[in-house]
Amino acid sequence: MTLKFLSLTAAVMVGLAAFGTSQAQAIGCVSGGAAGAVAGHYAGHHAVMGAIAGCVAGHEIAKHRAEQEHEVQRAHNTDGQRSL
């Protein structure tokens, strides 16, 4: 790996992570971007494209998990309440 590759990949991941609105989404972007960069590098030296795709996928996965956690919290909050 060259320094140019590492700096470009890091810049892309940080830039894309800035678009996330919550910490979970930013973490999803960074971890997905890192995994995508490695996969893209080994799949024909397309690390930047892999990082971008990984960031998008990680962002969506984090968003989906956050929605599921929110639904679970909402279900727990309404289970013990009676309606009048």
N, C-alpha and C positions, 0 to 999 in steps of 0.2 A: 504494500500500500504506500502510496506517495503522500507527501504532505499536502499537495494540492487536492487530492481526492478526499483526505480526511477533513480539511478545512471547508471544502465545498459541501460535503455531506453534513457537517456540523452546522454550517450556516443555513442550509435548507431546512434541517430539522428544527432549529431554533426559530427560524422565521415562520414555519408552519405551526409550531407549538404556540406561537403568540396569538393565533386566531382562535384558540380554544377559550371557552368562557369559564371553565372550572378547572381545578387542579387535576381531577380525574381524567378529563379530556386531554389536558396537556401531557400527562403521564402516558396516556394511551398513544398519543402522537409520537412522543420521544421513543418509547419502547418499541412501538410498531415500526417507526422509521429506522431504528437501529437494526432490527431484525430484517426489514426489507432491504436495507443497504447491504447487509452481508449476503442475503439471498441473491440480490441483483448482481453483486460483484462476482459470485461464483456461477451465475447463469449468463455469463457473457459480458462481463465488465459494464454492467448497467446499474451501478450502485446508486446513482442519483435518482434514476427512475424508480428503483426499488425502494429507496427511502421515502419518496413522495407517496408511492402506493401504500407502503407500510404505515405511513403516518395517517393516511385517510382511513385505512382499515382499522388501525388502533384507535383512532378517534371514534369511529362508529361503534366498535366493540365497547369502549368505555362509556359511551352515551347509552348504549343498550343496557349495560350493567347498572348504571346509575338509575335508569328508569325502572328496572326491576326492583332495585333496593327501595326506591320511592314507593312503588306499589305494595311491597311487603310492609313497609312502615305504615302506610295508609290502612292496610288490612288489619294490622295489629291495633291501630288506634280506634278503629270502628267496631272491632269484635266485642269489646266489653261495654259498649254504650247501647242504651235502649232509646228507641224513638218514642216520643210522646204523642 
